[in-house]
């Protein structure tokens, strides 16, 4: 059995490999597919078109690469690690309904949905406020894709209050190998809304490395900090174990 990991950033493999080692050390063979030109092409497309549109050429690449890992590599499941490409992943999932596929944030958003529902039920007698969530991204096109996914969550109206936060400069620092600056920029951005959120989601696999810095900022404030690799691995493990 093989699991294909579909990356659009060179920074994505290390955190997902670490997550597999931690949560599923005896996992099936991992096959890495990397096309790190995708973010550049998506950014160029977004500067010319509405964020709600999909780029035909990028869509074609997603389908060709997915066909390759399913038919030639014979992967039993695909875990996409590229958060900015939700509509493209949905298109592939629709074409191959019998192959388990997970978006990068799918499992983490399920956690947010469950937290929201739990809070909503507790407050039905004495409604107070929705679950306040901050979703952070260091790659700007990730945020419109995340909004689509959040809007699809089955939550009661008014149970979620989501802020979409771009962290300028963080991706550039990561690309230059300046990991300290990347983590500091993410943590500083979280500092801006300390006291006004219940959940912080670091929406990209590449941002997981900043989690300790974020948790330090939020220490003692009863805020849930979510990262995506660990929850994604556990979700894929569950899906494949059920299927097999």
Kinemage of the C-alpha trace (Angstrom):
@kinemage 1
@onewidth
@group {chain A} dominant
@subgroup {mainchain}
@vectorlist {calphas} color= white
{ca unk a 1} P 0.000 0.000 0.000
{ca unk a 2} L 1.158 3.535 -0.802
{ca unk a 3} L 0.052 7.025 0.210
{ca unk a 4} L 0.805 9.875 -2.186
{ca unk a 5} L 1.709 13.228 -0.659
{ca unk a 6} L 1.013 16.073 -3.073
{ca unk a 7} L 3.170 19.145 -2.326
{ca unk a 8} L 3.277 22.628 -3.830
{ca unk a 9} L 5.985 23.959 -1.494
{ca unk a 10} L 9.438 22.580 -0.802
{ca unk a 11} L 8.816 23.341 2.891
{ca unk a 12} L 5.862 20.945 3.177
{ca unk a 13} L 7.534 17.489 3.194
{ca unk a 14} L 9.476 17.789 6.496
{ca unk a 15} L 6.458 18.539 8.749
{ca unk a 16} L 4.300 15.829 7.184
{ca unk a 17} L 7.112 13.266 7.370
{ca unk a 18} L 7.543 14.171 11.044
{ca unk a 19} L 3.798 13.824 11.607
{ca unk a 20} L 3.763 10.358 10.049
{ca unk a 21} L 6.716 9.305 12.201
{ca unk a 22} L 4.889 10.500 15.293
{ca unk a 23} L 1.304 9.420 14.593
{ca unk a 24} L 1.680 6.507 12.161
{ca unk a 25} L 5.239 5.114 12.357
{ca unk a 26} L 4.245 1.931 10.504
{ca unk a 27} L 2.350 3.717 7.768
{ca unk a 28} L 2.256 2.503 4.166
{ca unk a 29} L 5.017 3.670 1.845
{ca unk a 30} L 4.951 7.436 1.315
{ca unk a 31} L 5.345 8.766 -2.224
{ca unk a 32} L 6.140 12.481 -2.567
{ca unk a 33} L 4.926 14.476 -5.560
{ca unk a 34} L 6.282 18.046 -5.641
{ca unk a 35} L 5.453 20.830 -8.077
{ca unk a 36} L 6.760 23.996 -6.448
{ca unk a 37} L 5.937 26.122 -9.479
{ca unk a 38} L 2.243 25.914 -8.584
{ca unk a 39} L 2.232 28.778 -6.012
{ca unk a 40} L 3.929 31.131 -8.487
{ca unk a 41} L 1.449 30.271 -11.220
{ca unk a 42} L -1.509 30.602 -8.837
{ca unk a 43} L -0.333 34.031 -7.671
{ca unk a 44} L 0.038 35.216 -11.269
{ca unk a 45} L -3.429 33.924 -12.118
{ca unk a 46} L -4.989 35.641 -9.083
{ca unk a 47} L -3.489 38.993 -10.064
{ca unk a 48} L -5.361 38.828 -13.369
{ca unk a 49} L -8.579 37.076 -12.354
{ca unk a 50} L -11.081 36.859 -9.547
{ca unk a 51} L -9.980 34.679 -6.629
{ca unk a 52} L -13.107 32.550 -7.060
{ca unk a 53} L -12.002 31.402 -10.517
{ca unk a 54} L -9.848 28.359 -11.167
{ca unk a 55} L -6.946 28.331 -13.588
{ca unk a 56} L -7.526 25.734 -16.338
{ca unk a 57} L -3.812 24.947 -16.663
{ca unk a 58} L -3.362 24.425 -12.921
{ca unk a 59} L -6.497 22.291 -12.838
{ca unk a 60} L -5.103 20.162 -15.666
{ca unk a 61} L -1.857 19.642 -13.753
{ca unk a 62} L -3.713 18.516 -10.647
{ca unk a 63} L -5.651 15.973 -12.675
{ca unk a 64} L -2.596 14.701 -14.566
{ca unk a 65} L -0.499 14.284 -11.414
{ca unk a 66} L -3.376 12.647 -9.542
{ca unk a 67} L -3.990 10.252 -12.429
{ca unk a 68} L -0.289 9.374 -12.359
{ca unk a 69} L -0.213 8.519 -8.651
{ca unk a 70} L -3.483 6.577 -8.833
{ca unk a 71} L -2.928 4.603 -12.038
{ca unk a 72} L 0.857 4.297 -12.279
{ca unk a 73} L 2.074 4.590 -8.687
{ca unk a 74} L -1.118 2.815 -7.507
{ca unk a 75} L -1.504 4.929 -4.400
{ca unk a 76} L -4.289 3.880 -2.049
{ca unk a 77} L -4.858 7.453 -0.913
{ca unk a 78} L -3.716 11.014 -1.562
{ca unk a 79} L -2.962 13.610 1.082
{ca unk a 80} L -2.685 17.092 -0.389
{ca unk a 81} L -0.417 19.411 1.583
{ca unk a 82} L -1.095 22.567 -0.462
{ca unk a 83} L -3.691 24.697 1.334
{ca unk a 84} L -4.275 27.287 -1.378
{ca unk a 85} L -5.713 24.840 -3.916
{ca unk a 86} L -9.023 23.736 -2.403
{ca unk a 87} L -11.180 24.001 -5.578
{ca unk a 88} L -8.573 22.066 -7.581
{ca unk a 89} L -8.493 19.295 -4.968
{ca unk a 90} L -12.303 19.154 -4.938
{ca unk a 91} L -12.277 18.601 -8.695
{ca unk a 92} L -9.862 15.679 -8.363
{ca unk a 93} L -11.868 14.183 -5.487
{ca unk a 94} L -15.020 14.326 -7.595
{ca unk a 95} L -13.318 12.423 -10.422
{ca unk a 96} L -11.977 9.672 -8.147
{ca unk a 97} L -14.679 9.182 -5.486
{ca unk a 98} L -13.385 5.731 -4.503
{ca unk a 99} L -9.847 6.907 -3.681
{ca unk a 100} L -9.458 8.424 -0.195
{ca unk a 101} L -8.220 12.000 -0.560
{ca unk a 102} L -7.797 14.652 2.092
{ca unk a 103} L -7.307 18.376 1.845
{ca unk a 104} L -4.562 19.771 4.077
{ca unk a 105} L -6.953 21.495 6.479
{ca unk a 106} L -9.880 19.095 6.298
{ca unk a 107} L -9.208 17.338 9.601
{ca unk a 108} L -8.287 20.555 11.442
{ca unk a 109} L -11.493 22.215 10.243
{ca unk a 110} L -13.434 19.217 11.532
{ca unk a 111} L -11.949 19.960 14.949
{ca unk a 112} L -13.089 23.588 14.667
{ca unk a 113} L -16.569 22.463 13.640
{ca unk a 114} L -16.782 20.126 16.634
{ca unk a 115} L -15.579 22.848 19.022
{ca unk a 116} L -18.160 25.211 17.558
{ca unk a 117} L -21.008 22.705 17.904
{ca unk a 118} L -20.020 21.848 21.463
{ca unk a 119} L -19.934 25.509 22.450
{ca unk a 120} L -23.232 26.169 20.697
{ca unk a 121} L -25.001 23.360 22.535
{ca unk a 122} L -23.653 24.563 25.877
{ca unk a 123} L -24.905 28.073 25.210
{ca unk a 124} L -28.364 27.251 23.842
{ca unk a 125} L -29.984 28.216 27.127
{ca unk a 126} L -27.813 31.305 27.615
{ca unk a 127} L -26.313 32.356 24.272
{ca unk a 128} L -23.143 34.425 24.668
{ca unk a 129} L -20.906 34.568 21.618
{ca unk a 130} L -19.654 32.422 18.737
{ca unk a 131} L -16.380 30.520 18.666
{ca unk a 132} L -13.758 33.039 17.574
{ca unk a 133} L -11.221 31.598 15.140
{ca unk a 134} L -8.163 33.171 13.525
{ca unk a 135} L -6.863 31.405 10.415
{ca unk a 136} L -3.313 32.419 9.538
{ca unk a 137} L -1.537 32.011 6.208
{ca unk a 138} L 1.864 33.091 4.942
{ca unk a 139} L 0.816 32.581 1.303
{ca unk a 140} L -1.993 35.043 0.534
{ca unk a 141} L -3.935 32.875 -1.983
{ca unk a 142} L -4.452 30.324 0.788
{ca unk a 143} L -7.019 32.548 2.500
{ca unk a 144} L -9.721 32.658 -0.233
{ca unk a 145} L -9.447 28.874 -0.513
{ca unk a 146} L -9.780 28.545 3.264
{ca unk a 147} L -12.862 30.758 3.296
{ca unk a 148} L -14.572 28.436 0.817
{ca unk a 149} L -13.798 25.456 3.047
{ca unk a 150} L -14.998 27.216 6.202
{ca unk a 151} L -18.229 28.263 4.481
{ca unk a 152} L -18.852 24.590 3.704
{ca unk a 153} L -18.664 23.554 7.361
{ca unk a 154} L -21.976 22.373 8.755
{ca unk a 155} L -22.198 24.751 11.697
{ca unk a 156} L -25.260 26.579 13.103
{ca unk a 157} L -25.621 30.115 11.802
{ca unk a 158} L -23.747 32.489 14.059
{ca unk a 159} L -21.744 29.799 15.842
{ca unk a 160} L -18.443 30.760 14.181
{ca unk a 161} L -16.645 34.084 13.901
{ca unk a 162} L -13.637 33.589 11.615
{ca unk a 163} L -10.858 36.057 10.852
{ca unk a 164} L -8.542 35.394 7.904
{ca unk a 165} L -5.071 36.738 8.616
{ca unk a 166} L -2.199 37.106 6.168
{ca unk a 167} L 1.334 37.146 7.611
{ca unk a 168} L 3.405 39.287 5.206
{ca unk a 169} L 7.058 38.433 4.882
{ca unk a 170} L 6.828 35.023 6.556
{ca unk a 171} L 6.918 32.967 3.375
{ca unk a 172} L 9.746 35.076 1.996
{ca unk a 173} L 11.737 34.466 5.188
{ca unk a 174} L 11.110 30.742 4.929
{ca unk a 175} L 12.210 30.698 1.308
{ca unk a 176} L 15.459 32.392 2.320
{ca unk a 177} L 16.085 29.862 5.073
{ca unk a 178} L 15.476 32.439 7.804
{ca unk a 179} L 13.372 30.198 10.029
{ca unk a 180} L 13.753 32.418 13.101
{ca unk a 181} L 12.233 35.415 11.301
{ca unk a 182} L 9.434 33.257 9.903
{ca unk a 183} L 8.436 32.045 13.360
{ca unk a 184} L 8.767 35.535 14.853
{ca unk a 185} L 6.556 37.111 12.173
{ca unk a 186} L 3.838 34.517 12.705
{ca unk a 187} L 3.978 34.867 16.491
{ca unk a 188} L 3.931 38.683 16.270
{ca unk a 189} L 0.839 38.562 14.101
{ca unk a 190} L -0.888 36.368 16.705
{ca unk a 191} L 0.077 38.949 19.328
{ca unk a 192} L -2.201 41.430 17.529
{ca unk a 193} L -5.351 39.561 18.529
{ca unk a 194} L -4.459 38.045 21.905
{ca unk a 195} L -7.600 38.078 24.032
{ca unk a 196} L -9.984 38.125 21.090
{ca unk a 197} L -9.762 34.541 19.790
{ca unk a 198} L -10.533 31.040 21.057
{ca unk a 199} L -8.761 29.090 18.293
{ca unk a 200} L -5.722 29.826 16.130
{ca unk a 201} L -5.232 27.714 13.012
{ca unk a 202} L -1.863 27.769 11.264
{ca unk a 203} L -3.325 26.798 7.922
{ca unk a 204} L -0.208 25.712 5.993
{ca unk a 205} L 1.954 22.682 6.643
{ca unk a 206} L 4.994 24.944 6.322
{ca unk a 207} L 3.757 27.036 9.271
{ca unk a 208} L 3.781 24.196 11.781
{ca unk a 209} L 7.317 25.077 12.806
{ca unk a 210} L 5.967 28.362 14.260
{ca unk a 211} L 3.529 26.586 16.594
{ca unk a 212} L 5.826 26.627 19.677
{ca unk a 213} L 6.326 30.397 19.298
{ca unk a 214} L 2.573 30.922 18.944
{ca unk a 215} L 1.820 28.714 21.931
{ca unk a 216} L 4.299 30.726 24.006
{ca unk a 217} L 2.480 33.949 23.120
{ca unk a 218} L -0.875 32.388 24.068
{ca unk a 219} L 0.304 30.534 27.175
{ca unk a 220} L -2.319 30.606 29.910
{ca unk a 221} L -5.002 32.217 27.743
{ca unk a 222} L -7.082 29.092 27.061
{ca unk a 223} L -6.632 29.315 23.286
{ca unk a 224} L -6.481 26.191 21.119
{ca unk a 225} L -3.598 26.233 18.624
{ca unk a 226} L -4.169 23.919 15.660
{ca unk a 227} L -1.663 22.814 13.053
{ca unk a 228} L -2.537 20.713 10.047
{ca unk a 229} L 0.005 17.868 9.542
{ca unk a 230} L -0.778 15.793 12.638
{ca unk a 231} L -4.550 15.970 12.268
{ca unk a 232} L -4.257 15.150 8.557
{ca unk a 233} L -2.157 12.035 9.206
{ca unk a 234} L -4.568 10.744 11.857
{ca unk a 235} L -7.517 11.332 9.527
{ca unk a 236} L -5.863 9.495 6.628
{ca unk a 237} L -4.938 6.615 8.941
{ca unk a 238} L -8.546 6.315 10.076
{ca unk a 239} L -9.940 6.430 6.529
{ca unk a 240} L -7.572 3.786 5.146
{ca unk a 241} L -7.992 1.478 8.130
{ca unk a 242} L -11.761 1.613 7.710
{ca unk a 243} L -11.507 0.985 3.950
{ca unk a 244} L -9.170 -1.974 4.394
